[in-house]
């Protein structure tokens, strides 16, 4: 498969597709076992976090596997492959329950593995994945390359490609993804092809590749549910809510109670104006899986519904969770900057966070976040420069179009503002916080 179907081969951005080949190695599941040395999501939420949020209720295979490896390693702590596999299980656990304290556990066992076997490819690749999850992309790239040099694998290539993408090493990322596809055309490689095409604005090509990822996944597995959700989001971004809804329901048919698919259905309800229905669904989702994106969206829908107090509670919870991420080594500068810029809060700090993210990462989203932070501070000239950089590859990110439209509007570029706002509103649910503002601004421009 050719990664880019264009007359001219261009540089590509490849996102960190967090599904990945860990799910090929580990089946999903379960109950948490929080790190007693630090604060966990359970502490923050006042819950025991007994149920795995992202998976079928009642599943427990990951916990069972963790317990099995822990028992084996107590009997034989010098078992390097066992230590490495336990680390992968901790990473899978962090993915399933959204609790970054498992990153700390994974890091410890990976380091133990490398003391026993410095060339253990599983541990090297696992550390690469860990650092990607923490947004330490230079370290992720280093360990991904070390893993590939120790034992060439599609998993290691995925780590390398994602790191290269985030660091802005675009030509290198393109070559790595093409090598992945040529070596092993599977769920992980197809999903990366999809993201490449999406970032170039090739929505139909992105959908085609993501459908191939879905077809390549085993039924009843979390990784297939994940790429099905991503396929739904591609339809959602195009404003095709009917197909998106059908796709989310397909994910739920073979993977019941999958929170991402449930969240997708809630987004559709909100986009269609059923705010109470969306709130009810998202309250259930966030109770099981308090992912910051879910909490922020719930807060935005509360805001749209005029319920300011519960909205504020969701936003406060986001700040607490982001602190837990930071305490466990996760760099949150880009995410925090966008969150605070939307709230028009702590703008000097927000701008500093956005500039730091843009300096460390080459992916378009950091330029878009910087543009929005500059806009909120009133620097429309600087915002316009950052926004054009964000859109330079051709992405159809509707929120980025909204940002560009508002920046052009404030800069007196009426035709540009119209064009960008029209593109944003192709998906009227691009933002529950800003959709009405986009419509009103567009109307004021005489459209």
Secondary structure, DSSP 8 states (H G I E B T S, - for coil): --S--SSS---------TTTTHHHHS--B------TTS--HHHHHTS---S-TTS-TT-BHHHHHHHHHHHHHHH-TT-HHHHHHHHHHHHHHHHHH--THHHHHHHHHHHHHHHH-TT-HHHHHHHHHHHHHTT-HHHHHHHHHHHHHHS--HHHHHHHHHHHHHHT-HHHHHHHHHHHHHH--SHHHHHHHHHHHHHTT-HHHHHHHHHHHHHHS-TT-HHHHHHHHHHHHHHHHTT-HHHHHHHHHHHHHHSTT-HHHHHHHHHHHHHTT-HHHHHHHHHHHHHH---HHHHHHHHHHHHHTT-HHHHHHHHHHHHHHHHHHHHTT---HHHHHHHHHHTT-SHHHHHHHHHHHHHH--SHHHHHHHHHHHHHHT-HHHHHHHHHHHTTT----HHHHHHHHHHHHHTT-HHHHHHHHHHHTTSTTS-TTTHHHHHHHHHHTT-
